[in-house]
Amino acid sequence: MPPKTGDPGQAPGPPAGPVPPPGLAPPQGPAPPSRPVPSQGRVSSPQAGSQAGSPRPPPPGPSRIRIIKKFQNYRGDPEQTAKQIRDTWRRLDYVIPAAVAPSAPVVNQFPRRQSRGRADPYDPDTEAFLQQIPSELEDVNQVIFGGGPDSWIGVKLLGEGSYGKVGLWEYMHNDRKPGQLYHQVAVKEAISNDPSESLDYDNQIYQTLLKTGSAHVSQILAPGKPVDAAAEGLDMVWDGKITRLIMEYCTFGDLNGLIKTFQRLGRPMREITVWRIFECLIDGLSALHFGNELTLVAPGNIYQSRTLPGWDPIIHFDLKPGNKMAVLMAEDRSIHGASPVVKIADFGLCKGLSTFTNWGERWDVRRLATEGYFAPEQFSASWEAKDFKTSGIAGRYNFKTNVWGIGCIMYQLMLLTNNPPDAKVPFRPTFAASWYTNAPALRGRAFGHLLKGGLPPTAGSPVYSNELIDLVQLCLMEHPLDRPILRDLRSRIRAGILASIAAGSVDEPWEYFTPALPTPEGSKALCIGRELDATPCIRKAAPNGGGYCTKHQDQRLTRPSQRKRRRR
């Protein structure tokens, strides 16, 4: 559904027209609003921040009242009635509440997580999804996939949601054809019956992100193939739509799986590993914001940015460990061989900064994100104040919104928790005086109080350094201007990595990043074959396959059996 325009009490903005995919700004049109300079004061009168005699804004309608109530509950504020909301709607300026020290946090003892065992069998729709052979993979012109008949097989479901399903497909032969680059791919397919929910938008975004050349952003491997509705017997409304994407497969899964691994181990991750994950995430954010990753200026520890011409900064709006497709880990030892490369992916909710041409659009974006992961720019009570446009918080979406999302991810990695920072517990943070000298200049409160006191000591010493804890805490500040800029984050992360190495911190073993892949209930034993790199196979043994899966039948020194699959 296209975003609504206009805002109560405000003249409608200029016609939006066609919205380009994030990453490329339109050649002409209104520039995005400049960043406001917030008031230095905290207490203001009912007239402050507005002109005398200005008309009162119209009261919010039923749909906006529902959103206001939703975020009042989200913040833990007393819920107002519709009449109370209309009576107080934008009558007073926003005053940042006095922050108090939170109650003593319950120390997270990193309890061991019990294995849930095998997963349930796949439903018929998922089985049908995995039984397909995407035509792109059998196209002889797609040499990067070693195209040809009976070459690929659907192995398992990687994730699903309202958008559709994502599965793992693997090349069935041990040999590689000339020019073939991939033997594993992720296939994303739309399952909605609504053509407006096709993957056209995703395809445009991924095509744009290829311009970044970043190893920390998930890549599309082939342009989306438009549907030929007549040839496939579909309604003509689907003609030209894109319903399937071929993506790179990230071997080690998502960060939620990594959290579960260390919950089972009953201990936190080593600091050097946490720093490296942080480093990857900021490199990915830099690509979203500048169209390029930051570069180190030698000598020293200063990073500089170079914005790709015409680049429109991208705001993700769905960064969290629990999104199985948003943050992935790939086995690319050419970047830093000590740990996997973390990549940002799943841009279905993202927006380009240039799309926010009026406050009606900024209001509508409050709905984006998953419950528990809304940024203060979305849930702040400043939306309900008269000076909401100059509060510096409400609707101020930019790269600092992405920094908040990364802060939530790091918070959960460090605490090994499935819960994001609690929006109901804002507090005034303290920082190590020797590290963060600008703390008195902070404008607002912070979230994620468990970082301060919720980490148990290990062998009599703190789990993580003040430098790491404080940097993540800054990412979780309420006021966007209090959160670090990307160049400063990158420099401090590099200093943290070097300090960890100097202190003798050792990276986690590679096997701890390998996801435990459950097999559907009632399936046969796992294959006893080996992959090309000699790692054990994780697929199911085929019936009468001598302990081997379909792919590894040739390891029985017999002719490989080929499963006939439905083509699409």
C-alpha positions in Angstrom: 0.0 0.0 0.0 1.5 3.4 -0.9 2.3 5.7 2.0 -0.2 8.3 3.0 0.7 11.9 2.5 -0.1 14.9 4.6 -0.3 15.4 8.3 -2.9 16.9 10.6 -2.3 20.6 11.0 0.2 20.7 8.1 -0.2 21.6 4.5 0.4 18.6 2.3 3.9 18.2 0.8 4.8 18.2 -2.8 3.6 15.3 -5.0 5.9 12.4 -4.4 5.7 10.9 -7.9 7.4 7.5 -8.6 9.7 6.5 -5.8 13.1 5.2 -6.9 14.6 2.2 -5.2 16.7 3.2 -2.2 20.3 3.8 -3.1 19.7 6.0 -6.1 18.4 9.5 -5.5 16.0 11.0 -8.1 17.8 13.4 -10.4 15.5 16.3 -9.5 13.0 17.0 -6.7 13.0 18.3 -3.1 16.0 17.7 -1.0 15.6 15.7 2.2 14.9 17.8 5.3 18.0 19.1 7.0 18.9 17.8 10.4 17.3 20.1 13.0 19.3 21.7 15.8 17.7 20.6 19.0 16.9 23.0 21.8 19.6 23.1 24.5 17.0 23.3 27.2 14.9 20.5 28.7 12.0 22.4 30.2 9.8 24.6 28.0 6.6 26.5 28.3 3.4 25.6 26.3 4.3 28.4 23.8 7.9 27.4 23.3 8.9 26.1 19.9 5.8 27.5 18.1 4.6 30.8 16.9 2.2 32.8 18.9 -1.3 32.7 17.6 -0.7 29.6 15.4 -3.8 27.5 14.8 -4.3 24.4 16.9 -3.7 21.2 15.0 -6.7 19.1 14.0 -7.2 16.1 16.4 -5.9 12.8 15.3 -8.2 10.3 13.6 -9.1 6.8 14.7 -6.1 5.1 12.9 -3.6 7.5 14.5 -5.2 7.2 17.9 -4.6 3.4 17.6 -0.9 4.0 16.8 -0.6 6.5 19.7 -2.1 4.0 22.1 0.2 1.3 20.8 3.3 3.3 21.5 2.1 4.5 24.9 1.9 0.9 25.9 5.2 0.2 24.2 6.9 2.8 26.3 5.1 1.8 29.5 3.2 5.1 29.7 -0.3 5.3 31.1 -2.7 4.7 28.3 -5.0 7.6 27.5 -8.5 7.5 26.3 -9.3 8.8 22.8 -10.7 12.0 24.4 -7.6 12.6 26.5 -5.4 12.1 23.4 -7.4 14.6 21.4 -7.5 17.1 24.3 -3.7 17.0 24.8 -2.7 16.5 21.1 0.3 18.7 20.3 -0.7 21.4 22.9 2.7 21.3 24.8 6.3 21.0 23.7 8.2 17.9 24.4 10.2 17.7 27.6 12.6 14.8 28.0 11.6 13.1 31.3 14.1 13.0 34.0 16.1 9.8 33.8 16.5 7.7 36.9 18.8 4.9 37.6 17.0 1.6 36.9 16.6 -1.1 39.5 19.5 -3.5 39.9 19.4 -5.8 36.9 19.1 -9.5 37.3 22.5 -10.9 36.3 22.4 -13.1 33.2 24.1 -16.3 34.2 24.2 -17.6 30.6 22.1 -20.7 31.4 22.6 -23.7 29.2 19.9 -24.0 26.5 18.4 -27.4 26.0 18.3 -28.8 22.5 14.8 -28.9 21.1 15.6 -32.0 19.0 14.2 -32.6 15.5 12.0 -30.1 13.8 8.4 -30.8 12.7 8.0 -32.3 9.2 7.6 -29.7 6.4 4.1 -28.8 5.4 2.9 -29.7 1.9 3.4 -26.1 0.6 7.1 -26.2 1.7 7.6 -29.7 0.3 6.2 -28.4 -3.0 8.5 -25.4 -2.8 11.6 -27.6 -2.3 10.6 -29.9 -5.1 10.9 -27.2 -7.7 13.9 -26.7 -9.9 14.1 -22.9 -10.6 14.5 -22.4 -14.3 17.4 -19.9 -13.7 19.5 -22.8 -12.3 19.0 -25.0 -15.3 19.5 -22.2 -17.9 22.6 -23.3 -19.9 23.4 -19.6 -20.4 23.8 -19.1 -16.7 27.3 -20.6 -16.5 27.9 -19.4 -13.0 25.4 -22.0 -11.9 26.6 -24.8 -14.2 23.2 -24.7 -15.8 21.7 -27.9 -17.2 19.0 -30.5 -16.5 18.9 -32.5 -13.2 21.8 -30.5 -11.7 20.2 -28.8 -8.7 18.1 -30.0 -5.7 16.1 -28.2 -3.0 17.6 -29.2 0.3 15.9 -27.4 3.2 13.9 -24.4 4.2 15.9 -21.4 5.4 13.1 -19.1 6.4 9.6 -18.0 5.7 7.2 -15.1 6.4 4.4 -13.1 4.9 6.8 -12.3 2.0 7.2 -15.9 1.0 9.8 -18.6 1.5 13.6 -18.9 1.3 15.2 -22.3 0.7 18.7 -23.8 0.1 19.4 -25.4 -3.3 22.5 -27.3 -4.0 24.4 -28.5 -7.1 24.1 -32.3 -7.3 27.4 -33.2 -8.9 30.9 -33.1 -7.5 32.5 -31.7 -10.6 32.4 -28.1 -11.6 31.8 -26.8 -15.1 34.0 -24.1 -16.7 32.9 -20.7 -15.4 30.7 -22.2 -12.6 31.0 -20.2 -9.4 28.3 -21.5 -7.1 27.2 -24.9 -5.8 24.9 -23.6 -3.2 22.3 -20.8 -3.6 19.4 -19.3 -1.6 16.2 -19.1 -3.5 13.6 -16.5 -2.3 10.1 -16.9 -3.7 7.0 -14.8 -3.2 3.9 -16.9 -2.2 1.3 -14.1 -2.0 -1.7 -14.1 -4.3 -1.4 -10.3 -4.5 0.8 -9.1 -7.4 1.6 -5.9 -5.4 3.6 -8.2 -3.1 5.9 -9.5 -5.8 9.7 -9.2 -5.4 10.1 -6.3 -7.9 11.0 -3.9 -5.1 13.6 -6.4 -3.6 15.1 -7.0 -7.0 15.6 -3.3 -7.5 17.2 -2.8 -4.1 19.6 -5.7 -4.6 20.6 -4.6 -8.0 21.3 -1.2 -6.6 23.4 -2.6 -3.7 25.6 -4.4 -6.2 27.1 -1.0 -6.9 28.6 -0.9 -3.4 30.9 -3.9 -4.0 30.6 -4.5 -0.2 31.3 -8.0 1.1 29.2 -7.0 4.1 25.9 -6.7 2.2 24.2 -9.9 0.9 24.3 -10.2 -2.9 21.9 -11.2 -5.6 23.5 -13.6 -8.0 21.3 -13.1 -11.1 18.8 -10.4 -12.1 15.2 -11.3 -11.2 13.5 -13.0 -14.1 10.1 -11.4 -15.0 7.1 -13.8 -15.2 5.7 -14.7 -18.6 2.1 -15.0 -17.4 0.8 -16.4 -20.7 3.5 -19.2 -20.8 2.9 -20.1 -17.1 -0.9 -20.0 -17.3 -1.2 -17.1 -14.8 -3.5 -14.1 -14.7 -2.1 -11.3 -16.8 -1.8 -9.1 -13.7 1.4 -11.1 -13.0 2.9 -10.5 -16.4 6.4 -8.9 -16.0 6.4 -9.3 -12.2 9.3 -10.9 -10.4 8.4 -13.7 -8.0 11.8 -15.4 -7.4 15.3 -14.2 -6.6 18.6 -16.3 -6.6 20.7 -15.1 -3.7 24.1 -16.0 -2.3 23.8 -18.6 0.4 25.5 -17.7 3.7 26.8 -21.0 5.1 26.7 -20.2 8.8 23.1 -19.0 9.1 21.9 -16.1 11.2 23.1 -14.5 14.5 20.1 -15.9 16.3 21.5 -19.3 15.7 24.9 -18.1 17.0 23.2 -16.9 20.2 21.6 -20.3 20.7 25.0 -22.0 20.2 26.5 -20.1 23.1 23.4 -20.5 25.2 24.0 -24.2 24.8 27.7 -23.8 25.7 26.7 -21.8 28.8 29.2 -19.0 28.3 29.5 -15.6 26.5 31.4 -15.1 23.3 35.0 -14.0 23.5 35.5 -10.3 23.2 37.6 -10.4 20.0 34.7 -12.3 18.3 32.2 -9.8 19.4 34.4 -6.9 18.1 34.7 -8.6 14.7 30.9 -9.0 14.4 30.5 -5.4 15.3 33.1 -4.4 12.7 31.2 -6.3 9.9 27.9 -4.7 10.9 29.3 -1.2 10.7 31.0 -1.9 7.4 27.6 -3.0 6.1 25.9 0.1 7.4 28.6 2.3 5.8 27.7 0.7 2.4 24.0 1.4 3.0 24.7 5.0 3.9 27.5 6.1 1.5 27.3 3.4 -1.2 30.9 2.5 -0.2 32.6 1.1 2.9 34.8 3.5 4.9 38.5 3.5 4.2 41.3 3.7 6.7 43.6 6.7 6.4 47.2 5.6 7.2 49.0 6.2 9.4 46.6 6.4 12.3 43.2 5.2 13.1 41.0 7.6 11.2 38.4 6.5 8.6 37.1 8.6 5.8 33.9 8.3 3.7 33.4 8.5 0.0 29.8 8.8 -1.1 28.8 7.1 -4.4 27.5 9.8 -6.8 23.7 9.9 -6.8 23.5 7.6 -3.8 20.4 7.7 -1.6 21.1 6.5 1.9 19.2 3.4 2.8 17.5 2.9 6.2 16.9 -0.8 6.9 14.1 -0.8 9.6 14.3 -4.6 10.3 17.8 -5.2 11.8 17.6 -7.9 14.5 19.1 -11.3 15.3 15.8 -13.0 15.1 15.2 -12.1 11.4 16.6 -15.2 9.8 17.4 -13.3 6.6 18.4 -9.9 7.9 21.9 -10.6 9.3 23.8 -13.6 7.9 27.2 -15.2 8.4 29.2 -16.4 5.4 32.4 -18.4 5.2 34.7 -16.0 3.5 38.2 -16.4 4.9 39.7 -13.9 2.5 38.4 -10.9 4.5 39.3 -12.0 8.1 40.0 -15.7 8.4 39.5 -15.8 12.2 35.7 -15.6 12.0 32.8 -15.6 9.5 31.9 -12.5 7.6 28.6 -11.0 8.8 26.4 -9.6 6.1 23.3 -7.3 6.2 20.4 -8.7 4.1 16.6 -8.7 3.7 15.7 -5.2 2.5 12.0 -5.7 2.2 11.2 -2.9 4.7 13.9 -0.5 3.8 13.4 3.1 2.7 15.6 5.6 0.9 16.2 8.8 2.8 14.8 10.8 -0.1 11.4 9.2 0.3 10.6 11.3 3.4 9.3 14.4 1.6 6.6 15.2 4.2 5.7 14.4 7.8 2.8 12.2 6.7 5.3 9.7 5.3 7.5 10.0 8.4 4.4 9.1 10.5 3.5 6.1 8.3 7.0 4.7 8.8 6.3 4.3 12.5 4.6 1.0 11.6 7.8 -0.5 10.1 9.9 -2.9 12.2 9.2 -5.8 14.5 7.6 -5.5 17.9 10.4 -4.8 20.4 12.8 -3.3 17.8 11.2 0.1 17.1 13.7 2.9 17.2 13.1 6.0 19.4 12.4 7.9 16.2 9.3 5.8 15.9 8.1 5.2 19.5 9.1 8.5 21.2 6.4 10.5 23.0 7.8 13.6 21.2 5.4 12.6 18.3 2.5 13.8 20.5 4.1 17.2 21.3 3.6 20.5 19.7 7.3 20.9 18.7 7.5 17.3 17.3 9.2 18.7 14.2 12.0 20.3 16.1 12.3 17.8 19.0 15.2 16.1 17.2 13.8 12.6 17.8 10.3 12.1 16.2 10.7 11.0 12.6 14.4 11.8 12.3 15.2 8.7 10.3 18.7 8.5 9.0 21.8 6.3 9.4 21.4 6.8 13.2 18.3 4.7 13.0 20.4 1.9 11.5 22.9 2.4 14.3 20.1 1.8 16.8 19.3 -1.5 15.1 23.0 -2.6 15.3 23.0 -1.6 19.0 20.0 -4.0 19.5 21.9 -6.8 17.8 25.1 -6.2 19.8 23.1 -6.0 23.1 21.6 -9.5 22.4 24.9 -11.0 21.4 26.6 -9.8 24.5 23.9 -10.8 26.9 23.0 -14.0 24.9 19.4 -13.1 25.2 16.4 -13.4 22.9 15.0 -10.1 24.2 15.8 -6.7 22.8 16.4 -3.6 25.0 13.3 -2.8 27.0 11.7 0.5 25.9 10.0 0.7 29.2 13.3 1.2 31.1 15.1 4.3 30.0 17.9 5.5 32.1 20.8 7.9 32.3 24.0 6.0 31.4 27.4 6.5 32.9 30.6 6.0 30.9 34.2 5.3 31.8 35.7 8.8 32.3 39.0 7.8 30.6 37.2 6.7 27.5 34.2 8.8 26.6 35.0 12.4 27.5 31.9 14.0 25.9 29.4 12.2 28.2 28.2 15.5 29.8 27.0 16.7 26.4 24.6 13.9 25.9 21.1 15.2 25.3 18.9 12.3 26.4 18.5 8.9 28.0 19.6 5.4 26.9 18.0 2.0 26.8 19.5 -1.5 27.4 20.3 -1.1 31.1 21.3 -4.7 31.4 24.6 -3.9 29.7 25.5 -2.1 33.0 25.5 -4.8 35.6 23.8 -7.6 33.8 26.9 -9.3 32.7 28.4 -11.8 35.3 32.1 -11.8 35.8 34.1 -14.6 34.4 36.9 -16.0 36.5 36.8 -12.9 38.7 37.2 -10.4 35.8 34.5 -8.6 33.7 33.2 -10.4 30.7 33.7 -7.4 28.4 35.8 -4.3 28.4 34.3 -0.9 29.2 35.2 0.2 25.7 32.9 -2.4 24.2 30.1 -2.0 26.6 30.1 1.8 26.4 30.2 1.9 22.6 27.2 -0.4 22.3 25.4 1.7 25.0 26.0 4.8 22.9 24.3 3.1 19.9 21.2 2.7 22.2 20.8 6.4 23.1 17.3 7.8 22.8 18.4 11.0 20.9 19.8 10.2 17.4 22.4 12.9 17.8 23.8 11.1 20.9 24.6 8.0 18.8 28.0 7.8 17.3 28.7 8.6 13.6 29.9 5.7 11.5 33.5 7.0 11.2 33.9 7.3 14.9 32.3 3.8 15.4 34.7 2.2 12.9 37.8 3.8 14.5 36.8 2.7 18.0 36.0 -0.8 16.8 39.4 -1.1 15.2 41.0 0.1 18.4 39.0 -2.4 20.4 40.1 -5.3 18.1 43.8 -4.3 18.4 43.5 -4.0 22.2 41.8 -7.4 22.4 44.6 -9.0 20.3 47.2 -7.3 22.5 45.5 -8.6 25.6 45.7 -12.2 24.3 42.0 -12.7 23.3 41.6 -15.7 21.0 38.9 -16.1 18.3 36.2 -18.7 18.8 36.8 -22.0 16.9 35.2 -22.2 13.5 33.0 -25.1 14.5 31.1 -22.9 16.9 29.7 -20.9 14.0 28.4 -23.9 12.1 24.7 -24.1 12.6 23.0 -27.2 14.0 20.6 -28.1 11.3 17.6 -30.0 12.6 16.1 -32.7 10.4 12.3 -33.0 10.1 10.7 -35.6 12.4 10.5 -39.1 11.0 13.3 -38.6 8.5 16.0 -41.1 7.9 19.6 -40.9 9.2 22.0 -38.3 8.0 24.2 -38.9 4.9 27.6 -40.4 5.7 29.1 -38.7 2.6 31.5 -35.8 2.5 31.5 -32.4 0.7 34.2 -31.2 -1.6 36.0 -29.6 1.3 35.8 -32.9 3.3 33.2 -31.6 5.8 30.4 -34.0 6.7 27.2 -33.9 4.7 24.2 -32.6 6.5 21.5 -33.9 4.2 19.2 -36.9 4.8 20.3 -40.3 3.6 18.2 -41.4 0.6 16.0 -44.4 0.8 18.0 -47.5 -0.3 20.9 -45.1 -0.7 23.4 -47.1 1.3 23.6 -44.4 3.9 24.3 -41.6 1.3 22.1 -38.7 0.2 21.1 -38.2 -3.4 23.9 -35.9 -4.1 26.6 -38.2 -2.8 25.4 -41.5 -4.4 28.6 -41.4 -6.6 30.6 -41.9 -3.4 29.2 -45.5 -3.4 31.2 -46.0 -6.6 27.9 -46.5 -8.5 26.1 -44.3 -11.0 24.4 -41.4 -9.2 20.6 -41.6 -8.9 18.7 -38.6 -10.2 15.5 -37.4 -8.6 13.1 -36.0 -11.1 11.8 -32.7 -10.0 9.1 -30.3 -11.0 10.5 -27.5 -13.1 9.2 -23.9 -12.9 
